[in-house]
Amino acid sequence: MSEMTDKLLQERLRKVESILVTQARPTDEKSPYFELAKKFNLKVDFRPFIEVKGLDHRDFRRQKVDILAHTAIILTSRNAVDNFFRIAKELRIEIPIDMKYFCISEQTANYLQKYIVIRKRKIFVGQKTAADLEALILKHKSEKFLFPCSNIRSNEIPNLMNRNDLHLTEAIMYETVPADLSDLTEVFYDIICFYSPSGITSLDANFPNWQQNHTRLAAFGPTTAKAIRDAGYILDIEAPLPNAPSMTGALELYIKKANHLS
């Protein structure tokens, strides 16, 4: 961080009383966001800035992807699971019982129960990231992999497959689009938290004349941080940090400093 940037961020340190989280409100009442609000007496609001829309099966057909020409599916989210089986149903495709499923996490694998009997299927589970899946995928090099994804996706899976010269077909089955925020008349918060570049796109699409002024912006992950800077905004809080691996952890460190509580 340059000396000038550090000085600017220090000048922007002001008391934090309100936070807007650009995600859906957690269903778990023990969420660290609620604990943060209680601990520092903050107003914390939740509002998703992006939404996922399933691609119409007629639009999917235009990609000329033959689902049954593949022997394995790579699933990286619940949205991928939902839309893969939705498209298959709409196209009246019966997924073979010997289809292999490579899931990025146990949570995604468990979600498959919504559509299939897990104990009767070949399911391979990573820990949390694409890198975790690599060893499992390399044990099945001869498979023809299908990757259900959004129109906006990270490069991790394609890069992994290209690096190992493996067969991969990307199939866009859903789209990540800006949510309609026209009812959100006020976006004057001390901190707004973003979790993907799409959130910044939504901010600009919904509020083209929005001025950052004293609002601090927080980003989770390097691509989100880059999107904030590329859009011409000041990034005040970046997560994860070595001593704060979560967004709430990074927020707590900042609030203690800004509210002179440390």
N, C-alpha and C positions, 0 to 999 in steps of 0.2 A: 504494500500500500504506500503510495507516495505521500510525502510530507503534507502537500497541499490537500490531498483527499482526506487524510487523517484529520487535518485542521477543520475541513468542511464538516465532517461527520461529528466532530466534537461540538461545533457551533450549533448543530441540529439537535443536540441532546436536550430534549424538553420533557417535562413530566408526561407520563403515559397514563391515560385514563380510559381510553377506548381502543378496541381492536376489532377489525373485520377479518374474519377467516373465510377465504374464498372457496370453501368446501361445504358440504352438507353438515348439518348439526349432528354431532355424534349421538348414537343411540345409547351408548354406555354412559350412564350418569357419573361414572368414575373417571371419565376422560380427563387427561391432564389439562385440557383447555379450561374445564370447569374448575379444576383445582387452582389453576393460575388466576382465574377471575376472582375466586374467593380469597386467595392468599394476598392479592394486591388490591382488592376492592375495585376491579375493573369491569367495564361494560364490554362483553365479548359477544359479537354477533356473528352469525354464520349465513353465508349465501353463496351457493355454487355459481361460479362465473362461466362455467362451461357445462354443456350437456352432451350426452351421447345419443345419437339417433341411428337406429338400425338402417342399413342400406336396403332399399327395395329389392326384392329378389330379381326383378326385371333388370335393374341396373347391375346387379351382381352377374347376371348371365352375360352381360356385355364384356366382362373380363375374360370370358372363355376359359374359366377354370373348371376342370373336371375333378370334383371332390373324390370320386371313387377311383381315380387314377393314382391316388396317394395311399400310403400304407401307415402313415403316422401323422399325428396332429400336434403342433406345438401351441400350448395355451398359456398366455401370460397374464390373464385377468378374468374376472367374472364376466365382463362385457364380451370378451372373446368367446367364452363358453356359451353364454346366452345366444349370441348372434350366430355362432356356428350351427347350433342345433335348430335355431329358428329358420335359418336359410335352408338347411337340409330338409326340414319339415315342409316348408313352402314349396320346395322343388320336388317333394315326394321322394326323397332319397333315403334309403334305409342304410344306416351306417353299419358296416360289417362288424361282427362280434370280435374279430381278430385285429381290429384297428388298434394301433398303439397310441397312447396319449402321453405326451411329455409336458408336465405341468411345472411352472416356474416355482411354485410353493405348495406346501401342504394345504393351505387355505383354498387355493385354486383347485387342487385335486379333490378335496372334500366336496367342493361345490358341484363337481360332476355328478354327485348322487342325485341331483335334481333331474338328471336326464338318463342316467344309465345305472345299472347295478354294478357297483365298483368291483366287487369280489370276482366278477366274471370277466373283467377286462384287464388288459396289460397296461398298467399305469406306472410311469416313472416320474419321480418327484425330486425337484431341486430344493435348495434351502430358501433362496429369495431372489437371486439374480440370474441373469442369462449365463454368466460364467459358471455358476453352480451346475447348470444343465450340460455343460460341454462334455464332461467325462461320460455322462449317461448317453448322450447322443452319439459320441464316438464309438460306443460299443455296438451301435446299430447303424453303421455307415451305409449299408445297402438300402435303407428305407428311403422312400420318397416322401419327403416332409411337406406338409401344408401348414402355412402360418396365417391363421385368421387374425386380422389386425385392423386398426383404424386408419383413416386417411392421414393421420398424424401419429407417427410412432418413432421410437428410438431406433438406432441402427444396430443395437447390440446383437439381436438374433441374426439378421442378415449378414453382419460382419463375421459372426461366429461360423456361420455356414460357409461363407465364401472363403474364409481363412482355411477351412478344412476340406474345401472342394466337395461339398455335399449338395445333394439335390434339395432345392427349396423353392416352393411356389408361394408367393405372397398373395393373399386373398383379402381384399378390403371388404369387410362385412358390416362395418359401422363407421360413423363419422363423428369426430369431435368438433363441435361448433360452439360459437359464443352463445351463452344463454341470453334470453330477453330480460334485461334489467331495467326496463322502462319504468317500473313501479318503484325502483330504488331511487328516490328523489334526492337522497343525501349520501354522499360518499366522503363525508368529512370525518375521518377517523384519525387518531394519532398514529396507528399502525395498520397497514393492510398486508395480509400474508398471502403470498402466491406460491403455488406448488408445481406449475408447469408453464411453459411459454404461451400455451393457449389462453391462460388466464390473463396475460398481458394483452394479447390480441383482443380478448373480450372487453377489457377495460377501454381500449382505444376505440373499439367498434361501438360500444354503448355510450361512451362519454368522450367524443372527439375533442371537446374543448376543456377537458379536465386538466387542472393545474395541480401539480404536486404540492407546492408551497411547503408547509411544515409537516405534511404527512410523511411518515417514515414507511418505507417499503421493505418487506422481508421476503427472502427467496429461499426455497428449499431446493438444493441441487444446483450444479454449475450451469446447466442449460437454462434454467429459470433465471438465474443471476445474470447471465449474458443477455437474455431477452429484455430484462429490465434496463440494463445499461444501453443496449442497442436502440431501445425506444426513446432514449434521451432522459430517462429518469435517474434519480440518485438512489443507489442501493445502500440502505443503512444497516440491514441485518441479514447475515448470510448463514444458512445452516446446510448441512451439519457442520459443527465445529469439533475439534479434538476433545474439548471438555464439555460439549453439548451436542450429542448425536441426533437430537430431535429438534423440530421447530420450536416446541414449547420450552425446551432447554435453552435454546438460543434467545428466545424472547425473555425468559426469566433473567438471564445474565444482563441483557440490555436494560430491562425495566429497573433492575437494582441500581444500575449506573445512572440512568436517566432520572429516576425518582430519589436518588441519593440515599439508597437503602443499604448499600454495601458497607 
